[in-house]
Amino acid sequence: TPGVVVPYFALGGGVTGQIGGELAGGLVLEVGAAVHGHSVDHMRANAGSLVGYRAGLQARWMIETGIDLVPFVGAGGSLLILNRGGSVGTTGTVHAVVGVQWMLARWVALEVAVEGTLVFPGAALADVAGYVSPTLGADFYY
């Protein structure tokens, strides 16, 4: 239902992909897309799920250390389409991420990070919502 109050985002999961280009000084500009799902109101008889589809932009600063572990911080924003039980609404998000990459080779790295996201109120939600997501990923370079 548009404008529905969601008391919290329960444990969920998702997949994110991004592509970007590195500028001088370790700055990386990325375009990304994601899909994620969360159980909501799981203690009620009319249990439902919340599925989100987002697309946006992110800037990431890779902090060169001279070793195979590369810390990074980033921030971005996106358009978010939320679907809860067939009711679809759109809103926007902002997020910040902090993590580290382990360079396995010049062309591939594994990454672990924590992302905090704020979802703005709008047609999809009645109030600001926020969540923190641990992430694991693989990065490929050419």
Secondary structure, DSSP 8 states (H G I E B T S, - for coil): -TT-------SEEEEEEEEEEE-GGGEEEEEEEEEEEEEESTTSTT-EEEEEEEEEEEEEEE---SSSEEEEEEEEEEEEEEEETTEEEEEEEEEEEEEEEEEEETTEEEEEEEEEEEE--SSS-SS-EEEEEEEEEEEE--
